[in-house]
Amino acid sequence: MMIELTVFEWIKRNLSGIEVHLEEPKGAGDKFVLVEKTGGTESIGLNSATFAVQAYGKTRHEAAELNEKVKEAMYKMAGPDSVATKVELNSDYNFTDLTTKRYRFQSVYDITYYN
């Protein structure tokens, strides 16, 4: 299982009407989500991965609301018949890009899953 694609597809299915990407597309709109695996460990049978999910919005409020929707979708990923055995929010915070003045929030997750 390629966990990056699995998490990407999960978020995409659970955030109806929201653009979800693995990298920022050229000419991206004001409201979208980026998914990035930032690390992880592997063992026989049980793996873990750390993901950063960035929620962009036209305003800081819109980015914060989208971040809350991302968190709801991520928590649904854990369960006996689901993608992951455990999804834990490591942190989430305002991550506005000061260079481009684009509003975004970032949430970081530790995910445990079977390979």
VOKOLMI-164221 format. One record per residue: x, y, z of N, C-alpha, C, O, CB in turn; residue in three letters. Coordinates in Angstrom, 3 decimals, padded with zeros to 6 digits. Glycine has a CB too. Layout:
{pt {X, Y, Z}, {X, Y, Z}, {X, Y, Z}, {X, Y, Z}, {X, Y, Z}, ala}
...
REM end
This chain:
{pt {000.848, -001.180, 000.000}, {000.000, 000.000, 000.000}, {000.892, 001.242, 000.000}, {001.832, 001.346, 000.788}, {-000.964, -000.001, 001.228}, met}
{pt {000.587, 002.167, -000.884}, {001.289, 003.450, -000.884}, {000.445, 004.417, -000.070}, {-000.552, 004.945, -000.562}, {001.536, 003.988, -002.350}, met}
{pt {000.839, 004.646, 001.157}, {000.017, 005.392, 002.106}, {-000.276, 006.822, 001.638}, {-001.343, 007.358, 001.936}, {000.703, 005.430, 003.456}, ile}
{pt {000.659, 007.444, 000.911}, {000.408, 008.807, 000.421}, {-000.849, 008.849, -000.452}, {-001.710, 009.711, -000.278}, {001.626, 009.329, -000.377}, glu}
{pt {-000.937, 007.915, -001.383}, {-002.106, 007.903, -002.273}, {-003.367, 007.495, -001.529}, {-004.453, 007.997, -001.821}, {-001.871, 006.956, -003.450}, leu}
{pt {-003.232, 006.594, -000.578}, {-004.387, 006.152, 000.206}, {-004.976, 007.312, 001.004}, {-006.191, 007.514, 001.001}, {-003.988, 005.006, 001.152}, thr}
{pt {-004.127, 008.071, 001.685}, {-004.592, 009.215, 002.480}, {-005.143, 010.303, 001.558}, {-006.187, 010.891, 001.841}, {-003.441, 009.782, 003.357}, val}
{pt {-004.450, 010.564, 000.472}, {-004.914, 011.554, -000.512}, {-006.317, 011.210, -001.011}, {-007.208, 012.059, -000.999}, {-003.933, 011.634, -001.704}, phe}
{pt {-006.511, 009.968, -001.449}, {-007.813, 009.546, -001.962}, {-008.890, 009.598, -000.878}, {-010.035, 009.956, -001.152}, {-007.720, 008.132, -002.535}, glu}
{pt {-008.520, 009.240, 000.353}, {-009.479, 009.281, 001.467}, {-009.977, 010.708, 001.693}, {-011.179, 010.956, 001.786}, {-008.834, 008.728, 002.764}, trp}
{pt {-009.028, 011.638, 001.780}, {-009.403, 013.037, 002.019}, {-010.244, 013.559, 000.857}, {-011.251, 014.236, 001.064}, {-008.141, 013.921, 002.210}, ile}
{pt {-009.825, 013.240, -000.355}, {-010.549, 013.685, -001.542}, {-012.001, 013.185, -001.522}, {-012.918, 013.946, -001.831}, {-009.835, 013.195, -002.814}, lys}
{pt {-012.213, 011.923, -001.166}, {-013.568, 011.358, -001.101}, {-014.400, 011.976, 000.017}, {-015.618, 012.095, -000.109}, {-013.497, 009.851, -000.908}, arg}
{pt {-013.748, 012.368, 001.108}, {-014.478, 012.845, 002.280}, {-014.599, 014.359, 002.369}, {-015.226, 014.868, 003.298}, {-013.818, 012.342, 003.509}, asn}
{pt {-014.018, 015.085, 001.433}, {-014.179, 016.550, 001.368}, {-014.853, 016.905, 000.044}, {-014.230, 017.468, -000.857}, {-012.790, 017.290, 001.506}, leu}
{pt {-016.098, 016.574, -000.050}, {-016.862, 016.783, -001.275}, {-016.822, 018.250, -001.704}, {-017.078, 019.155, -000.910}, {-018.312, 016.329, -001.081}, ser}
{pt {-016.499, 018.458, -002.967}, {-016.507, 019.812, -003.519}, {-015.259, 020.629, -003.244}, {-015.181, 021.788, -003.650}, {-017.667, 020.540, -002.993}, gly}
{pt {-014.272, 020.044, -002.556}, {-013.027, 020.762, -002.243}, {-011.899, 020.162, -003.075}, {-011.769, 018.940, -003.155}, {-012.691, 020.685, -000.708}, ile}
{pt {-011.087, 021.010, -003.691}, {-009.919, 020.526, -004.424}, {-008.899, 019.986, -003.429}, {-008.596, 020.635, -002.428}, {-009.297, 021.657, -005.299}, glu}
{pt {-008.367, 018.788, -003.709}, {-007.336, 018.177, -002.870}, {-006.179, 017.798, -003.782}, {-006.385, 017.187, -004.831}, {-007.887, 016.922, -002.085}, val}
{pt {-004.950, 018.163, -003.380}, {-003.768, 017.944, -004.224}, {-002.609, 017.385, -003.400}, {-002.563, 017.522, -002.178}, {-003.344, 019.258, -004.911}, his}
{pt {-001.674, 016.748, -004.114}, {-000.433, 016.290, -003.495}, {000.660, 017.354, -003.600}, {001.627, 017.334, -002.839}, {000.037, 014.984, -004.148}, leu}
{pt {000.505, 018.269, -004.534}, {001.389, 019.425, -004.636}, {000.575, 020.588, -005.167}, {-000.434, 020.393, -005.844}, {002.619, 019.130, -005.555}, glu}
{pt {001.012, 021.787, -004.861}, {000.226, 022.960, -005.243}, {000.239, 023.142, -006.753}, {001.300, 023.296, -007.357}, {000.763, 024.222, -004.551}, glu}
{pt {-000.942, 023.124, -007.360}, {-001.004, 023.298, -008.812}, {-000.817, 024.764, -009.193}, {-001.122, 025.667, -008.415}, {-002.342, 022.778, -009.358}, pro}
{pt {-000.316, 024.979, -010.391}, {-000.209, 026.355, -010.894}, {-001.619, 026.914, -011.052}, {-002.516, 026.228, -011.542}, {000.577, 026.411, -012.260}, lys}
{pt {-001.803, 028.135, -010.645}, {-003.107, 028.767, -010.771}, {-004.156, 028.191, -009.836}, {-005.348, 028.201, -010.145}, {-003.583, 028.650, -012.174}, gly}
{pt {-003.710, 027.689, -008.693}, {-004.651, 027.123, -007.720}, {-005.623, 028.197, -007.257}, {-005.270, 029.371, -007.145}, {-003.897, 026.518, -006.507}, ala}
{pt {-006.844, 027.777, -006.992}, {-007.863, 028.698, -006.498}, {-007.571, 029.134, -005.069}, {-006.496, 028.873, -004.530}, {-009.241, 028.052, -006.574}, gly}
{pt {-008.543, 029.800, -004.472}, {-008.368, 030.300, -003.110}, {-008.584, 029.224, -002.049}, {-008.043, 029.318, -000.947}, {-009.316, 031.446, -002.863}, asp}
{pt {-009.374, 028.201, -002.380}, {-009.766, 027.219, -001.374}, {-009.404, 025.814, -001.861}, {-009.987, 025.304, -002.818}, {-011.288, 027.319, -001.066}, lys}
{pt {-008.425, 025.197, -001.181}, {-008.005, 023.855, -001.542}, {-007.200, 023.256, -000.393}, {-006.885, 023.933, 000.586}, {-007.178, 023.868, -002.850}, phe}
{pt {-006.874, 021.970, -000.533}, {-006.133, 021.236, 000.494}, {-004.914, 020.577, -000.147}, {-005.004, 020.009, -001.235}, {-007.040, 020.170, 001.187}, val}
{pt {-003.775, 020.661, 000.540}, {-002.560, 019.959, 000.136}, {-002.252, 018.865, 001.151}, {-002.370, 019.076, 002.358}, {-001.363, 020.943, 000.006}, leu}
{pt {-001.856, 017.692, 000.650}, {-001.541, 016.544, 001.500}, {-000.084, 016.164, 001.264}, {000.341, 016.003, 000.120}, {-002.496, 015.332, 001.206}, val}
{pt {000.685, 016.020, 002.352}, {002.103, 015.673, 002.210}, {002.540, 014.735, 003.329}, {002.316, 015.007, 004.509}, {002.977, 016.944, 002.211}, glu}
{pt {003.162, 013.633, 002.942}, {003.775, 012.746, 003.929}, {005.122, 013.350, 004.293}, {005.936, 013.641, 003.417}, {003.931, 011.270, 003.380}, lys}
{pt {005.357, 013.537, 005.586}, {006.600, 014.172, 006.026}, {007.563, 013.204, 006.699}, {008.705, 013.565, 006.988}, {006.289, 015.298, 006.969}, thr}
{pt {007.112, 011.976, 006.953}, {007.992, 010.993, 007.580}, {007.229, 009.734, 007.921}, {006.029, 009.633, 007.666}, {008.639, 011.569, 008.835}, gly}
{pt {007.932, 008.774, 008.499}, {007.269, 007.545, 008.892}, {008.258, 006.452, 009.255}, {009.470, 006.601, 009.096}, {006.366, 007.071, 007.789}, gly}
{pt {007.712, 005.356, 009.744}, {008.516, 004.184, 010.075}, {007.825, 002.944, 009.507}, {006.608, 002.918, 009.324}, {008.719, 004.056, 011.624}, thr}
{pt {008.622, 001.933, 009.239}, {008.083, 000.679, 008.735}, {008.567, -000.471, 009.585}, {009.689, -000.469, 010.092}, {008.474, 000.464, 007.273}, glu}
{pt {007.694, -001.455, 009.731}, {008.059, -002.700, 010.397}, {007.253, -003.808, 009.725}, {006.448, -003.539, 008.834}, {007.786, -002.639, 011.959}, ser}
{pt {007.459, -005.007, 010.137}, {006.701, -006.104, 009.555}, {005.264, -006.027, 010.066}, {005.004, -006.223, 011.253}, {007.347, -007.481, 009.901}, ile}
{pt {004.351, -005.742, 009.165}, {002.939, -005.732, 009.516}, {002.356, -004.395, 009.894}, {001.253, -004.072, 009.453}, {002.723, -006.641, 010.607}, gly}
{pt {003.049, -003.598, 010.693}, {002.475, -002.349, 011.201}, {003.423, -001.189, 010.922}, {004.596, -001.223, 011.294}, {002.184, -002.453, 012.717}, leu}
{pt {002.890, -000.158, 010.257}, {003.683, 001.016, 009.899}, {003.084, 002.273, 010.508}, {001.939, 002.279, 010.961}, {003.779, 001.159, 008.375}, asn}
{pt {003.880, 003.337, 010.510}, {003.349, 004.636, 010.912}, {003.845, 005.684, 009.933}, {004.908, 005.541, 009.329}, {003.766, 004.993, 012.368}, ser}
{pt {003.062, 006.732, 009.788}, {003.417, 007.828, 008.889}, {002.966, 009.136, 009.504}, {001.963, 009.190, 010.217}, {002.783, 007.634, 007.486}, ala}
{pt {003.710, 010.181, 009.225}, {003.338, 011.519, 009.654}, {002.953, 012.308, 008.408}, {003.671, 012.312, 007.408}, {004.504, 012.219, 010.442}, thr}
{pt {001.807, 012.974, 008.490}, {001.293, 013.759, 007.374}, {001.062, 015.194, 007.812}, {000.607, 015.454, 008.926}, {-000.008, 013.148, 006.828}, phe}
{pt {001.382, 016.121, 006.919}, {001.008, 017.527, 007.079}, {-000.085, 017.800, 006.055}, {000.086, 017.530, 004.866}, {002.250, 018.503, 006.887}, ala}
{pt {-001.200, 018.333, 006.518}, {-002.313, 018.656, 005.628}, {-002.566, 020.155, 005.772}, {-002.854, 020.655, 006.859}, {-003.614, 017.804, 005.970}, val}
{pt {-002.450, 020.854, 004.646}, {-002.630, 022.304, 004.651}, {-003.967, 022.665, 004.021}, {-004.291, 022.224, 002.919}, {-001.477, 023.001, 003.902}, gln}
{pt {-004.735, 023.471, 004.735}, {-006.039, 023.932, 004.276}, {-005.931, 025.413, 003.917}, {-005.660, 026.247, 004.781}, {-007.138, 023.695, 005.364}, ala}
{pt {-006.142, 025.735, 002.653}, {-006.056, 027.112, 002.159}, {-007.452, 027.704, 002.049}, {-008.409, 027.003, 001.720}, {-005.336, 027.165, 000.788}, tyr}
{pt {-007.562, 028.992, 002.324}, {-008.826, 029.695, 002.174}, {-008.610, 031.127, 001.747}, {-007.513, 031.671, 001.874}, {-009.610, 029.653, 003.462}, gly}
{pt {-009.672, 031.732, 001.238}, {-009.604, 033.129, 000.799}, {-009.385, 034.056, 001.993}, {-008.749, 035.102, 001.868}, {-010.893, 033.523, 000.047}, lys}
{pt {-009.918, 033.661, 003.155}, {-009.731, 034.418, 004.386}, {-009.168, 033.476, 005.450}, {-009.181, 032.256, 005.282}, {-011.074, 035.068, 004.860}, thr}
{pt {-008.684, 034.044, 006.524}, {-008.181, 033.213, 007.611}, {-009.309, 032.357, 008.191}, {-009.102, 031.191, 008.527}, {-007.546, 034.088, 008.712}, arg}
{pt {-010.491, 032.939, 008.306}, {-011.647, 032.220, 008.818}, {-012.001, 031.036, 007.919}, {-012.270, 029.942, 008.415}, {-012.843, 033.165, 008.945}, his}
{pt {-012.002, 031.243, 006.610}, {-012.306, 030.160, 005.671}, {-011.270, 029.039, 005.757}, {-011.621, 027.861, 005.695}, {-012.371, 030.703, 004.240}, glu}
{pt {-009.999, 029.405, 005.898}, {-008.945, 028.399, 006.041}, {-009.123, 027.611, 007.343}, {-008.925, 026.397, 007.367}, {-007.552, 029.068, 006.007}, ala}
{pt {-009.495, 028.300, 008.419}, {-009.721, 027.633, 009.701}, {-010.904, 026.668, 009.620}, {-010.838, 025.558, 010.148}, {-009.962, 028.670, 010.806}, ala}
{pt {-011.988, 027.089, 008.958}, {-013.158, 026.212, 008.795}, {-012.815, 024.981, 007.971}, {-013.246, 023.874, 008.293}, {-014.311, 026.973, 008.134}, glu}
{pt {-012.045, 025.172, 006.916}, {-011.643, 024.040, 006.086}, {-010.743, 023.096, 006.877}, {-010.831, 021.878, 006.722}, {-010.922, 024.530, 004.814}, leu}
{pt {-009.888, 023.646, 007.714}, {-009.034, 022.827, 008.578}, {-009.876, 021.937, 009.495}, {-009.522, 020.782, 009.734}, {-008.104, 023.723, 009.418}, asn}
{pt {-010.973, 022.461, 010.002}, {-011.859, 021.666, 010.851}, {-012.499, 020.524, 010.058}, {-012.671, 019.426, 010.588}, {-012.948, 022.556, 011.469}, glu}
{pt {-012.846, 020.769, 008.812}, {-013.401, 019.716, 007.957}, {-012.353, 018.645, 007.675}, {-012.661, 017.454, 007.637}, {-013.922, 020.311, 006.634}, lys}
{pt {-011.119, 019.080, 007.480}, {-010.019, 018.123, 007.277}, {-009.875, 017.231, 008.502}, {-009.729, 016.016, 008.373}, {-008.684, 018.863, 006.991}, val}
{pt {-009.917, 017.831, 009.690}, {-009.770, 017.040, 010.919}, {-010.890, 016.005, 011.046}, {-010.636, 014.863, 011.426}, {-009.764, 017.963, 012.154}, lys}
{pt {-012.123, 016.397, 010.730}, {-013.243, 015.450, 010.778}, {-012.994, 014.273, 009.831}, {-013.201, 013.118, 010.201}, {-014.568, 016.160, 010.412}, glu}
{pt {-012.553, 014.573, 008.620}, {-012.292, 013.517, 007.636}, {-011.151, 012.609, 008.089}, {-011.221, 011.390, 007.927}, {-011.961, 014.132, 006.269}, ala}
{pt {-010.121, 013.192, 008.645}, {-008.969, 012.393, 009.079}, {-009.347, 011.450, 010.217}, {-008.918, 010.297, 010.227}, {-007.819, 013.307, 009.519}, met}
{pt {-010.137, 011.918, 011.167}, {-010.535, 011.056, 012.285}, {-011.362, 009.859, 011.816}, {-011.298, 008.786, 012.415}, {-011.331, 011.862, 013.311}, tyr}
{pt {-012.136, 010.042, 010.745}, {-012.953, 008.952, 010.214}, {-012.104, 007.867, 009.559}, {-012.590, 006.769, 009.287}, {-013.956, 009.493, 009.212}, lys}
{pt {-010.842, 008.179, 009.309}, {-009.951, 007.233, 008.642}, {-009.586, 006.051, 009.534}, {-009.221, 004.988, 009.031}, {-008.692, 007.939, 008.194}, met}
{pt {-009.680, 006.220, 010.840}, {-009.289, 005.161, 011.779}, {-010.481, 004.279, 012.119}, {-011.589, 004.767, 012.342}, {-008.695, 005.767, 013.065}, ala}
{pt {-010.242, 002.985, 012.155}, {-011.296, 002.060, 012.549}, {-010.986, 000.656, 012.077}, {-010.067, 000.454, 011.284}, {-012.640, 002.513, 011.998}, gly}
{pt {-011.743, -000.316, 012.558}, {-011.452, -001.711, 012.237}, {-011.574, -002.051, 010.749}, {-010.856, -002.924, 010.262}, {-012.367, -002.595, 013.017}, pro}
{pt {-012.461, -001.384, 010.027}, {-012.648, -001.669, 008.603}, {-012.202, -000.500, 007.736}, {-012.711, -000.311, 006.631}, {-014.108, -001.998, 008.316}, asp}
{pt {-011.262, 000.274, 008.230}, {-010.870, 001.486, 007.532}, {-009.398, 001.441, 007.142}, {-008.740, 000.406, 007.249}, {-011.149, 002.708, 008.395}, ser}
{pt {-008.903, 002.575, 006.692}, {-007.534, 002.707, 006.204}, {-006.510, 002.526, 007.313}, {-005.503, 001.845, 007.123}, {-007.343, 004.056, 005.550}, val}
{pt {-006.757, 003.125, 008.460}, {-005.759, 003.180, 009.529}, {-006.290, 002.557, 010.813}, {-007.499, 002.510, 011.041}, {-005.335, 004.624, 009.786}, ala}
{pt {-005.379, 002.084, 011.643}, {-005.774, 001.592, 012.958}, {-005.833, 002.726, 013.962}, {-006.539, 002.646, 014.967}, {-004.810, 000.513, 013.439}, thr}
{pt {-005.072, 003.802, 013.679}, {-005.041, 004.947, 014.598}, {-004.679, 006.214, 013.827}, {-003.757, 006.212, 013.011}, {-004.027, 004.704, 015.756}, lys}
{pt {-005.408, 007.292, 014.093}, {-005.088, 008.609, 013.549}, {-005.053, 009.563, 014.728}, {-006.039, 009.723, 015.446}, {-006.131, 009.072, 012.451}, val}
{pt {-003.910, 010.189, 014.915}, {-003.738, 011.085, 016.058}, {-003.308, 012.456, 015.561}, {-002.350, 012.577, 014.798}, {-002.699, 010.517, 017.063}, glu}
{pt {-004.025, 013.493, 015.999}, {-003.648, 014.859, 015.662}, {-002.441, 015.239, 016.509}, {-002.519, 015.299, 017.736}, {-004.836, 015.853, 015.890}, leu}
{pt {-001.332, 015.494, 015.840}, {-000.104, 015.896, 016.513}, {-000.192, 017.375, 016.881}, {000.118, 017.761, 018.008}, {001.136, 015.623, 015.617}, asn}
{pt {-000.617, 018.201, 015.920}, {-000.809, 019.637, 016.165}, {-001.554, 020.250, 014.983}, {-001.559, 019.695, 013.885}, {000.561, 020.360, 016.388}, ser}
{pt {-002.177, 021.391, 015.219}, {-002.729, 022.182, 014.125}, {-002.619, 023.648, 014.489}, {-002.729, 024.027, 015.655}, {-004.204, 021.793, 013.829}, asp}
{pt {-002.399, 024.468, 013.468}, {-002.086, 025.869, 013.736}, {-002.239, 026.716, 012.490}, {-002.251, 026.209, 011.368}, {-000.676, 026.005, 014.283}, tyr}
{pt {-002.359, 028.029, 012.710}, {-002.364, 028.999, 011.628}, {-000.991, 028.952, 010.961}, {000.035, 029.060, 011.632}, {-002.703, 030.444, 012.150}, asn}
{pt {-000.977, 028.792, 009.653}, {000.273, 028.651, 008.907}, {000.248, 029.575, 007.694}, {000.707, 029.211, 006.611}, {000.496, 027.177, 008.469}, phe}
{pt {-000.302, 030.789, 007.895}, {-000.420, 031.753, 006.805}, {000.950, 032.004, 006.181}, {001.936, 032.231, 006.882}, {-001.037, 033.078, 007.309}, thr}
{pt {000.991, 031.957, 004.854}, {002.230, 032.204, 004.116}, {002.452, 033.715, 004.064}, {001.749, 034.429, 003.349}, {002.171, 031.585, 002.667}, asp}
{pt {003.420, 034.187, 004.814}, {003.657, 035.627, 004.916}, {004.231, 036.216, 003.634}, {004.072, 037.410, 003.382}, {004.592, 035.917, 006.067}, leu}
{pt {004.888, 035.408, 002.830}, {005.452, 035.890, 001.580}, {004.358, 036.161, 000.551}, {004.331, 037.220, -000.076}, {006.456, 034.883, 001.031}, thr}
{pt {003.463, 035.199, 000.386}, {002.404, 035.334, -000.625}, {001.115, 035.905, -000.055}, {000.198, 036.236, -000.806}, {002.118, 033.990, -001.258}, thr}
{pt {001.036, 036.024, 001.274}, {-000.169, 036.518, 001.967}, {-001.366, 035.596, 001.730}, {-002.505, 036.058, 001.663}, {-000.511, 037.947, 001.496}, lys}
{pt {-001.106, 034.296, 001.604}, {-002.177, 033.318, 001.422}, {-002.502, 032.698, 002.768}, {-001.615, 032.259, 003.499}, {-001.776, 032.224, 000.391}, arg}
{pt {-003.796, 032.669, 003.083}, {-004.246, 032.115, 004.355}, {-004.279, 030.596, 004.290}, {-004.806, 030.013, 003.343}, {-005.630, 032.664, 004.726}, tyr}
{pt {-003.711, 029.969, 005.305}, {-003.738, 028.517, 005.393}, {-003.576, 028.091, 006.847}, {-002.971, 028.792, 007.657}, {-002.634, 027.892, 004.513}, arg}
{pt {-004.121, 026.945, 007.148}, {-003.904, 026.275, 008.427}, {-003.249, 024.949, 008.116}, {-003.491, 024.358, 007.063}, {-005.246, 026.083, 009.234}, phe}
{pt {-002.423, 024.484, 009.028}, {-001.779, 023.189, 008.854}, {-002.107, 022.297, 010.034}, {-002.030, 022.713, 011.189}, {-000.255, 023.345, 008.699}, gln}
{pt {-002.475, 021.065, 009.724}, {-002.666, 020.064, 010.766}, {-001.708, 018.910, 010.472}, {-001.526, 018.506, 009.324}, {-004.166, 019.571, 010.828}, ser}
{pt {-001.103, 018.392, 011.539}, {-000.104, 017.329, 011.421}, {-000.653, 016.096, 012.126}, {-001.122, 016.172, 013.262}, {001.282, 017.764, 012.031}, val}
{pt {-000.589, 014.955, 011.436}, {-001.172, 013.710, 011.943}, {-000.137, 012.596, 011.998}, {000.733, 012.484, 011.134}, {-002.352, 013.282, 011.073}, tyr}
{pt {-000.255, 011.781, 013.028}, {000.494, 010.536, 013.129}, {-000.505, 009.413, 012.852}, {-001.498, 009.264, 013.565}, {001.193, 010.374, 014.550}, asp}
{pt {-000.234, 008.631, 011.818}, {-001.152, 007.591, 011.372}, {-000.476, 006.237, 011.521}, {000.656, 006.054, 011.074}, {-001.595, 007.828, 009.904}, ile}
{pt {-001.161, 005.290, 012.143}, {-000.701, 003.920, 012.251}, {-001.572, 003.071, 011.338}, {-002.797, 003.197, 011.349}, {-000.750, 003.410, 013.730}, thr}
{pt {-000.937, 002.200, 010.541}, {-001.691, 001.406, 009.564}, {-000.988, 000.078, 009.298}, {000.212, -000.065, 009.530}, {-001.866, 002.190, 008.244}, tyr}
{pt {-001.757, -000.886, 008.808}, {-001.195, -002.175, 008.394}, {-000.725, -002.078, 006.957}, {-001.351, -001.425, 006.122}, {-002.231, -003.317, 008.552}, tyr}
{pt {000.403, -002.749, 006.681}, {000.885, -002.741, 005.300}, {000.480, -003.995, 004.580}, {000.800, -004.163, 003.404}, {002.391, -002.585, 005.255}, asn}
REM end
